[in-house]
Amino acid sequence: VMVTTPTASLPDRDRRFAWAADRVFDGQRVLADHAVVVEGGIVTSVVPRAALPEGLPVHCEPDTTILPGLIDTHIHLLRWEVPFFLACGGTAVRDTGNDLAWILDQRQRATAPGGAPRILCLGPILDGARPNHPLVSRPCVDREAVVTAICDLADAGVDGIKLYVGFPPELLSLAVQESHAAGLK
């Protein structure tokens, strides 16, 4: 097993390598003397260090614990928060209501390596005639408004639709049907 130090340059994203630490948390338990195998920038397995293939580059991180990326599934992202998610181990966030153009721009910027966590976004909240959060909501008062809003959001490339407390109950089935037809939850 070839071992390099943490200060060594990282292999290309297309190469296969491993990260090893004193402890690896796999999401359920803490494993001693294990490594995380990475192929093409994707974690493919967690294996005992002794089981690593001969010749596989290994980056050692002594006195550390490797954790899976943390995901915040309900935020309303603010610009100042972006650098803190990665610093705290957050590798993905789901923004559940924001200005559409702004959040799509933030999601695009997040694709730069190390720049920000992955952003899943819902765009504006779909609400009733008097939205509770008017700055990040889109009123939906009839069938046409619901269909138009969902088509607009789907065309913009959002990852899902959020219906809020004031959304008209009689339009709920329509919103779910239209969302699913657009491939959105």
N, C-alpha and C positions, 0 to 999 in steps of 0.2 A: 504494500500500500504506500503510495507516494503521499507525503504529508507536507503541506505548506503552511505558512503562518498567516494570521489574519491580515497582515499588512501586504501580503502578496496580491498581485492584480487578479481580479476575478476572471474566470474563463469566459470566452464568448458565450452568448445566450444559446447558441446552437450546440454547444458541447455538453458532454455529460460529466458531472462531478458530484462531490458530496460535501456537506457541511457536517462536522462532528463537534459535539460538545459533551460536557460531563453528564448532562441531562437533556432529554428530548421529551417534551410534553406533546402527546399525539392527539390531544383533544379529550382523552379519557383517563390517561394514566401517565405518570412520569417514568421514563425508561432510562436506565443508566447505561453508559457506554454504547450509545446508538448513534446513527448518522442518518441524515436526510439526503436522499439521492435526488438530484435535479437533472432533468433532461430538457433541453430547449427552453429553459426558463420556467419549467413546470416541475413541482415536486411530484415524483413518481412513486417513491416508497420511503419507508422508515425501516431500517434494518440494523441488526447488531453490527458494531464496527468490525468485529471479527469476520463477518460474512460479506464484507465489501469485496468486489472483484479486484483481482490483482491488477495494478497499473491505473486504477481509477484515481484521478486527482482528488485529494481530500483537504479541505480547508478546516483547520482545527481552531476551535474557540474555547480555550480552557476556562474553567470557573464560570461557565455560563449555562443557561438553559435555553434551548431553541423552542419557540412557541409557534403554533399556527397563527396566521394573520387574524387579527380581531376585526369584526364587522359591526358597525353601528347601523342598525336597521331602521332607525327613526330619528332623523335630524332635519333641521332647516338650516342648511349650510350657510355660514357667514365667512366672508373672505379671510378674516383673521384666524379662523379655525383650521384652515387647510394644512399649514405646516405641522400642527400639533398632532394630527391623527397618526402620521407615520412615526413621529417621535415617540408616541405612546403605544405603538404596535398595531395601530389600525390600518389595515391594508385595503379596506373597502368601506364605503358608506352608502346608505340609501337615503337620498334627499326626498322627503315626503311632501314638499310644497315650497316652491320658490318661483321667482321670475324666470320664465321659460328661456329667454335669450341668454340671461346671465348664467343659469345653471348649465345649459348646454355648452357655453363657452368654458366654464370651469371643468366640465367633463372632458372636453377636448384638450385642455391644458394638462389635465391629469394623465394623459397618455405619455407624456415625456418621462423617461426613466427617472425614478426617484423624486419626481416633482410633487406628487400628491397621491392620496389613496384613490383607488378605482371608485368612480362615482356612478351609482345607479340613480336615475332621477325620474320623478313623476311629473315635473313641471308644476303648473298651478293646480291648486285644489279645486275640484268641481263641487260647487255648493249651490244653495238655493238663491232666491231673489235678493236676500240680504245677507251676504257672506259674513261669517264671523271674522275672517281675516282678509279684508278687501285688497290688501296689497299683494297677496299671493294666491288669490282665488279667482275663479271664473264662474260667474252666475250661470245656472242652467235652469230655466223656468218652463221649457216645453220640449217636445220631442226634437224639433229642429235644432235647438240650442245644444242638446245632449249629443246628437249625431255629429254636428259640426265641431263641437269641442273635442270629442274623441278622435275624429278624423284628423283634425288639426294637430293634436298632440301625437298621434301615431305617425303622421307624416313628418313631424319634427324629429322623431326618433327617440321619444321617451321610452323608459323601461317598464312603465306601468301607469295605472290611473288611480287617483285617490278621490273617493267620494266623501264628502264631509257631512256633518250632522244636519245641515239645513237642506241637503239635497232632497228634492221631492220624492217621497216614497213610491208614488205611482210611476216614476220613471226609472226606478232602480233596475228592474228586469231588463229594460231597454239598454241601460248603460252597461250592464254586465254582458249582454249579448253583443253589443257593438265593440266593447273592449276585447272580448274573446275573438270576435271576427277579425279584429286588427292584430291578433296575436299577443295581446296584452292582458295581464291580470289586473 
